[in-house]
Amino acid sequence: MSVADLPPLRETLTEHGLMAKKSFGQHFLLDLNVTRKIVRLGGIGEGDVVIEVGPGPGGLTRALLETGARVIAVEKDARFLPLLGELSDAADGRLDVVEADATTVDEAALLAARGLGPVAKIASNLPYNVGTPLLIKWLTGAFRPASMTLMFQKEVADRVAAEAGSDAYGRLGVISQAVCDARVVMDLPARAFTPPPKVASAVVQLVPLATPPAPALLSALEKVTAAAFGQRRKMLRSSLKSLGGAELCERAGIEPDARAETIDVDGFLRLAAAL
């Protein structure tokens, strides 16, 4: 049996008696037309190595496998392992299912254990309750994905791609855009999911910049943005007082009376470099 011969996802869920768990932030994406579009937008194709987080019943997983990609699926919820095992059996050795918590898993070790190179893309309909921590991990940790195609709550997706001066602009957008080109590439209404969440969702495509910040600069950027946006209504001379305040701003060529939401990504990188 091949992936194309598998029964529809809804039938598979019913057969296994599976439902989404609210405590895990699960909302299933079962429409293969939608998951195929997400994979196309992610530029994922034959020969790519993809790490998928939270595959659940495997809607996105099926679309990834259809392209000829090699997939490592990281699933915390043991209830889905038998179902994903059936999908693996049909995938000609191109799907490995790993029971683990994606917030602590070592992606480089997953690749090395399977004799794969260090380069992999990430694609995920992220569980709502861990989406932001996972993104920060991939942006700032030792493992740097070749690209990320990620589903978030619409509000979070907008923050990732927000420009300076917009209401959604904040620490998440600065760090994301300091490391990657970040764009919202697809909006999805709540009704696209089972069960429907209370909010809309969106897909963000993140592609690493040719020259991302060095680890030391990125660490400084995390400190500067935490202080600046932690008191975003204050002038930078006040919100950054513990890091040098007005003197730090002056070294970076930033107006000390400015507020965090008006400083673009390049400005925050200059503050980080001055720190």
VODO-947886 format. One record per residue (C-alpha): x negated, y negated, z negated; residue number from 1. Coordinates in nm, 3 decimals. Example, Ala and Ser with C-alpha at 12.3 -4.5 7.8 and 13.67 -1.06 7.14 Angstrom:
2
{miti {-1.230; 0.450; -0.780}; 1}
{miti {-1.367; 0.106; -0.714}; 2}
END
This chain:
275
{miti {0.000; 0.000; 0.000}; 1}
{miti {-0.126; -0.350; 0.089}; 2}
{miti {-0.040; -0.684; -0.074}; 3}
{miti {0.209; -0.749; 0.207}; 4}
{miti {0.396; -0.427; 0.119}; 5}
{miti {0.457; -0.522; -0.245}; 6}
{miti {0.816; -0.596; -0.354}; 7}
{miti {0.927; -0.959; -0.410}; 8}
{miti {0.800; -1.117; -0.730}; 9}
{miti {1.145; -1.150; -0.885}; 10}
{miti {1.200; -0.777; -0.842}; 11}
{miti {0.861; -0.703; -0.995}; 12}
{miti {0.934; -0.924; -1.297}; 13}
{miti {1.271; -0.753; -1.349}; 14}
{miti {1.117; -0.408; -1.313}; 15}
{miti {0.859; -0.487; -1.581}; 16}
{miti {1.110; -0.670; -1.804}; 17}
{miti {0.896; -0.985; -1.812}; 18}
{miti {0.996; -1.340; -1.900}; 19}
{miti {0.794; -1.660; -1.944}; 20}
{miti {0.663; -1.734; -2.293}; 21}
{miti {0.721; -2.090; -2.411}; 22}
{miti {0.434; -2.062; -2.662}; 23}
{miti {0.192; -2.004; -2.370}; 24}
{miti {0.332; -2.294; -2.165}; 25}
{miti {0.434; -2.052; -1.888}; 26}
{miti {0.643; -2.156; -1.586}; 27}
{miti {0.626; -1.912; -1.295}; 28}
{miti {0.586; -2.018; -0.934}; 29}
{miti {0.749; -1.737; -0.739}; 30}
{miti {0.808; -1.893; -0.394}; 31}
{miti {0.530; -1.762; -0.170}; 32}
{miti {0.589; -2.044; 0.081}; 33}
{miti {0.492; -2.288; -0.194}; 34}
{miti {0.193; -2.091; -0.319}; 35}
{miti {0.065; -2.046; 0.038}; 36}
{miti {0.082; -2.422; 0.089}; 37}
{miti {-0.117; -2.479; -0.233}; 38}
{miti {-0.386; -2.240; -0.109}; 39}
{miti {-0.401; -2.417; 0.230}; 40}
{miti {-0.434; -2.756; 0.059}; 41}
{miti {-0.719; -2.612; -0.146}; 42}
{miti {-0.907; -2.514; 0.168}; 43}
{miti {-0.938; -2.157; 0.044}; 44}
{miti {-1.009; -1.889; 0.302}; 45}
{miti {-1.171; -1.558; 0.387}; 46}
{miti {-1.491; -1.492; 0.197}; 47}
{miti {-1.431; -1.752; -0.072}; 48}
{miti {-1.473; -1.648; -0.435}; 49}
{miti {-1.191; -1.788; -0.647}; 50}
{miti {-1.136; -1.787; -1.021}; 51}
{miti {-0.766; -1.811; -1.104}; 52}
{miti {-0.651; -1.896; -1.456}; 53}
{miti {-0.314; -1.779; -1.587}; 54}
{miti {-0.194; -1.577; -1.287}; 55}
{miti {0.114; -1.451; -1.475}; 56}
{miti {0.318; -1.242; -1.231}; 57}
{miti {0.076; -1.322; -0.947}; 58}
{miti {0.257; -1.567; -0.717}; 59}
{miti {-0.051; -1.777; -0.647}; 60}
{miti {-0.268; -1.465; -0.664}; 61}
{miti {-0.083; -1.307; -0.373}; 62}
{miti {-0.128; -1.620; -0.161}; 63}
{miti {-0.500; -1.629; -0.243}; 64}
{miti {-0.545; -1.263; -0.150}; 65}
{miti {-0.362; -1.313; 0.181}; 66}
{miti {-0.644; -1.544; 0.294}; 67}
{miti {-0.909; -1.276; 0.244}; 68}
{miti {-1.054; -1.444; -0.066}; 69}
{miti {-1.215; -1.253; -0.351}; 70}
{miti {-1.025; -1.334; -0.672}; 71}
{miti {-1.111; -1.306; -1.040}; 72}
{miti {-0.788; -1.360; -1.235}; 73}
{miti {-0.820; -1.456; -1.602}; 74}
{miti {-0.503; -1.376; -1.798}; 75}
{miti {-0.453; -1.415; -2.173}; 76}
{miti {-0.105; -1.262; -2.188}; 77}
{miti {-0.148; -0.883; -2.201}; 78}
{miti {0.213; -0.831; -2.091}; 79}
{miti {0.111; -0.912; -1.732}; 80}
{miti {-0.185; -0.677; -1.709}; 81}
{miti {0.010; -0.372; -1.575}; 82}
{miti {0.180; -0.586; -1.310}; 83}
{miti {-0.148; -0.749; -1.209}; 84}
{miti {-0.308; -0.404; -1.206}; 85}
{miti {-0.059; -0.298; -0.938}; 86}
{miti {-0.153; -0.606; -0.737}; 87}
{miti {-0.522; -0.521; -0.780}; 88}
{miti {-0.462; -0.167; -0.654}; 89}
{miti {-0.312; -0.314; -0.335}; 90}
{miti {-0.590; -0.571; -0.283}; 91}
{miti {-0.869; -0.355; -0.138}; 92}
{miti {-1.110; -0.431; -0.420}; 93}
{miti {-1.074; -0.808; -0.385}; 94}
{miti {-0.895; -0.870; -0.718}; 95}
{miti {-1.045; -0.829; -1.063}; 96}
{miti {-0.816; -0.893; -1.359}; 97}
{miti {-0.984; -1.008; -1.679}; 98}
{miti {-0.798; -1.026; -2.009}; 99}
{miti {-0.944; -1.334; -2.175}; 100}
{miti {-0.879; -1.686; -2.299}; 101}
{miti {-0.983; -1.921; -2.018}; 102}
{miti {-1.073; -2.196; -2.264}; 103}
{miti {-1.363; -1.988; -2.396}; 104}
{miti {-1.451; -1.758; -2.105}; 105}
{miti {-1.795; -1.788; -1.942}; 106}
{miti {-1.721; -1.826; -1.570}; 107}
{miti {-2.085; -1.784; -1.464}; 108}
{miti {-2.102; -1.455; -1.656}; 109}
{miti {-1.784; -1.333; -1.485}; 110}
{miti {-1.945; -1.393; -1.146}; 111}
{miti {-2.280; -1.243; -1.240}; 112}
{miti {-2.123; -0.928; -1.385}; 113}
{miti {-1.966; -0.860; -1.045}; 114}
{miti {-2.280; -0.928; -0.845}; 115}
{miti {-2.139; -1.249; -0.706}; 116}
{miti {-2.328; -1.573; -0.649}; 117}
{miti {-2.291; -1.872; -0.881}; 118}
{miti {-2.053; -2.061; -0.649}; 119}
{miti {-1.677; -2.023; -0.691}; 120}
{miti {-1.364; -2.226; -0.640}; 121}
{miti {-1.094; -2.255; -0.903}; 122}
{miti {-0.722; -2.241; -0.826}; 123}
{miti {-0.452; -2.234; -1.090}; 124}
{miti {-0.096; -2.310; -1.182}; 125}
{miti {-0.230; -2.416; -1.520}; 126}
{miti {-0.038; -2.335; -1.837}; 127}
{miti {0.089; -2.674; -1.955}; 128}
{miti {-0.054; -2.646; -2.305}; 129}
{miti {-0.418; -2.597; -2.196}; 130}
{miti {-0.439; -2.780; -1.863}; 131}
{miti {-0.629; -3.088; -1.981}; 132}
{miti {-0.882; -2.905; -2.203}; 133}
{miti {-0.960; -2.667; -1.916}; 134}
{miti {-1.014; -2.952; -1.672}; 135}
{miti {-1.253; -3.127; -1.914}; 136}
{miti {-1.439; -2.796; -1.960}; 137}
{miti {-1.490; -2.759; -1.583}; 138}
{miti {-1.585; -3.123; -1.537}; 139}
{miti {-1.840; -3.140; -1.818}; 140}
{miti {-1.950; -2.782; -1.891}; 141}
{miti {-2.238; -2.574; -1.760}; 142}
{miti {-2.026; -2.409; -1.489}; 143}
{miti {-1.937; -2.649; -1.208}; 144}
{miti {-1.675; -2.517; -0.962}; 145}
{miti {-1.719; -2.570; -0.588}; 146}
{miti {-1.369; -2.719; -0.590}; 147}
{miti {-1.059; -2.716; -0.806}; 148}
{miti {-0.699; -2.692; -0.687}; 149}
{miti {-0.489; -2.731; -1.000}; 150}
{miti {-0.121; -2.763; -1.087}; 151}
{miti {-0.042; -2.998; -1.376}; 152}
{miti {0.256; -3.175; -1.519}; 153}
{miti {0.312; -3.473; -1.288}; 154}
{miti {0.218; -3.717; -1.565}; 155}
{miti {-0.119; -3.546; -1.618}; 156}
{miti {-0.186; -3.520; -1.243}; 157}
{miti {-0.126; -3.893; -1.205}; 158}
{miti {-0.373; -3.963; -1.487}; 159}
{miti {-0.642; -3.753; -1.319}; 160}
{miti {-0.621; -3.953; -0.996}; 161}
{miti {-0.524; -4.296; -1.138}; 162}
{miti {-0.701; -4.615; -1.032}; 163}
{miti {-0.822; -4.887; -1.267}; 164}
{miti {-0.545; -5.129; -1.361}; 165}
{miti {-0.264; -4.875; -1.327}; 166}
{miti {-0.054; -4.759; -1.623}; 167}
{miti {-0.182; -4.401; -1.585}; 168}
{miti {-0.551; -4.497; -1.584}; 169}
{miti {-0.748; -4.370; -1.881}; 170}
{miti {-1.026; -4.147; -2.005}; 171}
{miti {-0.916; -3.841; -1.808}; 172}
{miti {-0.919; -4.032; -1.479}; 173}
{miti {-1.259; -4.190; -1.544}; 174}
{miti {-1.429; -3.858; -1.625}; 175}
{miti {-1.255; -3.677; -1.338}; 176}
{miti {-1.349; -3.939; -1.082}; 177}
{miti {-1.703; -3.980; -1.212}; 178}
{miti {-1.761; -3.613; -1.123}; 179}
{miti {-1.519; -3.547; -0.836}; 180}
{miti {-1.313; -3.693; -0.559}; 181}
{miti {-0.967; -3.644; -0.714}; 182}
{miti {-0.640; -3.665; -0.521}; 183}
{miti {-0.279; -3.565; -0.580}; 184}
{miti {-0.199; -3.354; -0.274}; 185}
{miti {0.146; -3.213; -0.351}; 186}
{miti {0.444; -3.292; -0.574}; 187}
{miti {0.677; -3.018; -0.699}; 188}
{miti {1.018; -3.060; -0.865}; 189}
{miti {1.103; -2.868; -1.180}; 190}
{miti {1.346; -2.645; -0.988}; 191}
{miti {1.052; -2.486; -0.801}; 192}
{miti {0.960; -2.297; -1.120}; 193}
{miti {1.108; -2.012; -1.319}; 194}
{miti {1.213; -2.115; -1.578}; 195}
{miti {1.231; -2.483; -1.473}; 196}
{miti {1.021; -2.706; -1.702}; 197}
{miti {1.161; -3.036; -1.829}; 198}
{miti {0.923; -3.235; -1.609}; 199}
{miti {0.804; -3.243; -1.249}; 200}
{miti {0.462; -3.106; -1.151}; 201}
{miti {0.191; -3.192; -0.902}; 202}
{miti {-0.116; -3.032; -0.746}; 203}
{miti {-0.451; -3.211; -0.776}; 204}
{miti {-0.744; -3.135; -0.549}; 205}
{miti {-1.086; -3.208; -0.702}; 206}
{miti {-1.405; -3.183; -0.495}; 207}
{miti {-1.741; -3.253; -0.663}; 208}
{miti {-1.922; -3.565; -0.551}; 209}
{miti {-2.249; -3.517; -0.362}; 210}
{miti {-2.441; -3.675; -0.653}; 211}
{miti {-2.246; -3.623; -0.976}; 212}
{miti {-2.372; -3.777; -1.302}; 213}
{miti {-2.658; -3.602; -1.478}; 214}
{miti {-2.554; -3.416; -1.797}; 215}
{miti {-2.699; -3.685; -2.027}; 216}
{miti {-2.512; -3.961; -1.843}; 217}
{miti {-2.191; -3.759; -1.850}; 218}
{miti {-2.229; -3.704; -2.225}; 219}
{miti {-2.271; -4.080; -2.273}; 220}
{miti {-1.967; -4.141; -2.052}; 221}
{miti {-1.756; -3.918; -2.276}; 222}
{miti {-1.859; -4.125; -2.579}; 223}
{miti {-1.795; -4.459; -2.411}; 224}
{miti {-1.453; -4.363; -2.272}; 225}
{miti {-1.345; -4.208; -2.604}; 226}
{miti {-1.422; -4.534; -2.784}; 227}
{miti {-1.288; -4.768; -2.515}; 228}
{miti {-0.956; -4.590; -2.454}; 229}
{miti {-0.916; -4.495; -2.819}; 230}
{miti {-0.841; -4.863; -2.877}; 231}
{miti {-0.737; -4.959; -2.527}; 232}
{miti {-0.550; -5.275; -2.630}; 233}
{miti {-0.864; -5.422; -2.781}; 234}
{miti {-1.138; -5.605; -2.592}; 235}
{miti {-1.444; -5.393; -2.522}; 236}
{miti {-1.652; -5.602; -2.761}; 237}
{miti {-1.430; -5.460; -3.036}; 238}
{miti {-1.346; -5.110; -2.913}; 239}
{miti {-1.713; -5.038; -2.834}; 240}
{miti {-1.845; -5.200; -3.153}; 241}
{miti {-1.982; -4.873; -3.290}; 242}
{miti {-2.181; -4.824; -2.967}; 243}
{miti {-2.319; -5.173; -2.937}; 244}
{miti {-2.015; -5.385; -2.857}; 245}
{miti {-2.083; -5.707; -2.669}; 246}
{miti {-2.456; -5.632; -2.636}; 247}
{miti {-2.382; -5.297; -2.467}; 248}
{miti {-2.138; -5.468; -2.228}; 249}
{miti {-2.391; -5.737; -2.140}; 250}
{miti {-2.661; -5.476; -2.065}; 251}
{miti {-2.415; -5.305; -1.831}; 252}
{miti {-2.301; -5.627; -1.663}; 253}
{miti {-1.949; -5.590; -1.801}; 254}
{miti {-1.744; -5.878; -1.945}; 255}
{miti {-1.718; -5.811; -2.323}; 256}
{miti {-1.370; -5.964; -2.335}; 257}
{miti {-1.235; -5.716; -2.076}; 258}
{miti {-1.009; -5.429; -2.176}; 259}
{miti {-1.071; -5.063; -2.091}; 260}
{miti {-0.793; -5.024; -1.835}; 261}
{miti {-0.945; -5.297; -1.614}; 262}
{miti {-1.290; -5.136; -1.584}; 263}
{miti {-1.338; -4.909; -1.283}; 264}
{miti {-1.529; -4.581; -1.283}; 265}
{miti {-1.852; -4.744; -1.169}; 266}
{miti {-1.824; -4.993; -1.455}; 267}
{miti {-1.789; -4.714; -1.709}; 268}
{miti {-2.088; -4.536; -1.558}; 269}
{miti {-2.291; -4.855; -1.606}; 270}
{miti {-2.178; -4.870; -1.969}; 271}
{miti {-2.280; -4.505; -2.012}; 272}
{miti {-2.619; -4.572; -1.855}; 273}
{miti {-2.671; -4.873; -2.085}; 274}
{miti {-2.585; -4.654; -2.384}; 275}
END
